[in-house]
Amino acid sequence: MENHTTHISREELEEMKEAFNKIDLDNSGYVSDYELQDLFKEANLPLPGYKVREIVEQILTVGDRNKDGKISFEEFVSVFQELKDKEISKTFRKVINKKEGICAIGGMSDRSSEGTQHSYEEEEKVAFVNWINKALEADPDCKHLIPMDANSDRLFSAVGDGILLCKMINLSQPDTIDDRVINKRKLTPFTISENLNLALNSASAIGCTVVNIGAQDLKEGRHHLVLGLLWQIIKIGLFADIEITRNEALIALLREGEELEELLKLSPEDLLLRWVNYHLENAEYKKISNFSQDIKDSKAYFHLLDQIAPNGEGDDMRIEIDMAGFNEKYDLKRAECMLQQADKLGCKQFVTPLDVVSGNPKLNLAFVANLFNKYPALHKPNKEYDLTLLEGESREERTFRNWMNSQGVSPFVNHLYSDLTDGLVIFQLYEKVTVPVDWYHVNRPPYPQLGANMKKLENCNYAVELGKTKASFSLVGIGGQDLNDGNPTLTLALIWQLMRRYTLKVLSDLGDGSKVTDEIIIKWVNVTLANAKKKSSITSFKDKCICTSLPVIDLIDAIVPNAIRYELVKQTEFSDIDKLNNAKYAISVARKIGTRVYALPEDLVEVKPKMVMTVFACLMGKGLKKV
């Protein structure tokens, strides 16, 4: 791909190298992501913190697959060039199939969109539109939107009423949104805003980062924010089953001498890479190490398709992969031939030949994930393993993990315990609840080969110390070693107190910093219900009447009159299904009126006190804001 950037002089390059070496104290050839702001200052290009964070996120998605926070000099120079040449970057356009496309830096962060170093805006738009058209083609509520023309900008206006986003969230995580709550007819600016709030708060609840996205951004169809949010939603759906606890056949990817625990720690991206290499090894072809540079010639894809295509055993019809295109002279033509074979499997989605040849890592990752979901072609090994390890995360664990990811922590948390063992995510969460972290006391990656775990343990000790001294958390019997070991019970104890502090922070802010207790929330709930002449009340967050969700539903209606359609609510003689339906409705309406509720309907039905508290606390925050 042609590179349209200005020339950097030798003198400028030497100055940049000098600045880089000042920061790279151990002469490793890399700087930490945390040091990038200082590096830009040294290079006479001071940038605000938010801009540096965006740049770090863009770099790490391409050059740092292991997310160890290392940035090379070459990557720094590349970003520096594009920043210095901002105006040319804005006007530069590369032609894709006679269409105008953008290859620009900025706006596609790892946390907000799981993006790449460059945002291939045109290519991603086309890929997402085609995916959405197929996914929602039979949905009667989307007839006014589907099919969209992938070569137009229709996508950016189509998300504006919120319906499409709500539907895509439910495709990725079924039953996240109660369909009855979506406004579908005679839409007004107010009901559209409700839909967009519902979509954003529900996206947050399934682990999308929406910190810097508002309903107005979506209404205005801001390109990079729309694409970033859609990518997160689509990716969650694509990755849902790339998890050993949901797909035991992935045990086949264990390497010689490797324990199952090690495989369980891998991210979906790493599992996909291992899956591709498993089939390439069977085809006696060289392995790949990424979904960008290593797949540009399509040859690995040819072998992958040949390995996973049904061979006619069982009920599957045989699908023959024609390998003739493997020997095509030109990469683009070879990619076209490969995608013709992928089409035989019904898996041509997400990439065009140009996306393969240019090595768009995001779209190629989606292409491979879709292949895996349809044709994993794995068989559980004969060897017996301790299947108790495959029980999967609990509902509570998933809620905590989604909450952490929605806050934009880096790296992304795939596994609640193993991904917290160096304390870095916990430090970021402390800052979210205004507990000051002295980053000079934090060991940052890359960790040395010798003594890496000691550095992580030091972080965990500091995390516990902060919890006790600065946050005043109850951490009796919890030490840094427990976090470092990934002890589930003790790690959860800390994470719950962080989430509780986060939930109560908004109430503390509204109440001039006064401490908010459970008793204060319960009293406010009952007074609000009584003032609205509702029959419901609660005695505690364990009150059995909460299992019907009526106290939550009545409180919502007391805060926002007419938000509840009581004809949809079961009010007497509750079956288990009635309770669950009421809970689904309550949670979705709570999100629709603008509260960021992370609890699940089952938490209300089963009256889980911790999650119940967060629901009432969020509603109290909404109610106080209206005063």
Secondary structure, DSSP 4 states (H G I P E B T S, - for coil): -----PPPPHHHHHHHHHHHHHH-TT-SSEEEGGGHHHHHHHTT----HHHHHHHHHHHHHHH-TT---EEEHHHHHHHHHHHHTHHHHHH--EEETTEEE-EE-SS--HHHH---SSEEHHHHHHHHHHHHHHHTTT-GGGTTT-S--TTSSHHHHHGGGSHHHHHHHHHHSTTSS-GGGS--SS--HHHHHHHHHHHHHHHHHTT---TT--HHHHHTT-HHHHHHHHHHHHHHHHHTT-STTT-GGGGGGPPTT--HHHHHT--HHHHHHHHHHHHHHHTT----S-SSGGGTTSHHHHHHHHHHS--S-TTPPP----GGGGG-SSHHHHHHHHHHHHHHTT--TT--HHHHHHT-HHHHHHHHHHHHHH-------SS---GGGGS---HHHHHHHHHHHHTT-SS--SSTTGGGTTSHHHHHHHHHTT----GGGS--SSPPSTTHHHHHHHHHHHHHHHHHHTS----TT--HHHHHHT-HHHHHHHHHHHHHHHHHHHHHHHTTT----HHHHHHHHHHHHHHTT-S---SSTT-GGGGG-HHHHHHHHHHSTT-S-GGGS--SS--HHHHHHHHHHHHHHHHHTT------HHHHHTT-HHHHHHHHHHHHHHHHHT-
